[in-house]
Amino acid sequence: MTVKVKDMTAEELQKLIKETVNDVVEDLLEDILGLSSEDYIKSIVEARKDYKEGKITKLEDLP
């Protein structure tokens, strides 16, 4: 079943927009904090290197 905007009350639409904006702002703040951390950047570089070298185990392969 698909809900259309015309089927929502003004309050439901307002709540949906507010939650969506809050989620996006939280994600942006998390990205900003993460990218301003030198340790975080180093861990990304190391993870990419491990991936390229095949040192990563797929979730499907875990017991």
C-alpha positions in Angstrom: 0.0 0.0 0.0 1.4 3.4 -1.0 0.5 6.4 1.1 0.3 9.7 -0.8 0.9 13.1 0.5 -2.8 14.0 -0.1 -3.7 11.1 2.2 -1.7 12.6 5.1 -2.8 15.1 7.7 -0.8 18.3 8.0 0.5 17.1 11.3 1.7 13.8 9.8 3.5 15.6 7.0 5.1 18.1 9.4 6.3 15.3 11.6 7.8 13.4 8.6 9.6 16.5 7.3 10.9 17.3 10.8 12.2 13.8 11.4 13.8 13.7 7.9 15.6 17.1 8.5 16.8 16.0 12.0 18.2 12.7 10.5 20.1 14.6 7.8 21.5 17.2 10.2 22.6 14.4 12.6 24.3 12.6 9.7 26.1 15.8 8.6 27.3 16.6 12.1 28.6 13.0 12.5 30.4 13.3 9.2 32.0 16.7 10.2 33.1 15.3 13.5 34.5 12.2 12.0 36.3 13.9 9.2 37.9 16.4 11.6 39.5 13.5 13.5 43.0 12.5 12.3 42.6 9.0 13.8 39.3 8.5 11.9 40.9 9.5 8.6 43.8 7.1 9.3 41.3 4.3 10.0 39.5 4.9 6.7 42.9 4.8 4.8 43.8 1.6 6.6 40.4 0.0 5.9 40.6 0.8 2.2 44.2 -0.6 2.1 43.0 -3.8 3.8 40.1 -4.1 1.3 42.4 -3.7 -1.7 44.7 -6.3 -0.3 41.8 -8.8 0.2 42.1 -8.8 4.0 38.4 -8.3 4.5 36.0 -11.2 5.3 32.5 -10.9 3.9 29.6 -11.1 6.4 28.3 -14.1 4.4 31.5 -16.0 5.2 31.4 -15.5 9.0 30.2 -18.5 11.0 
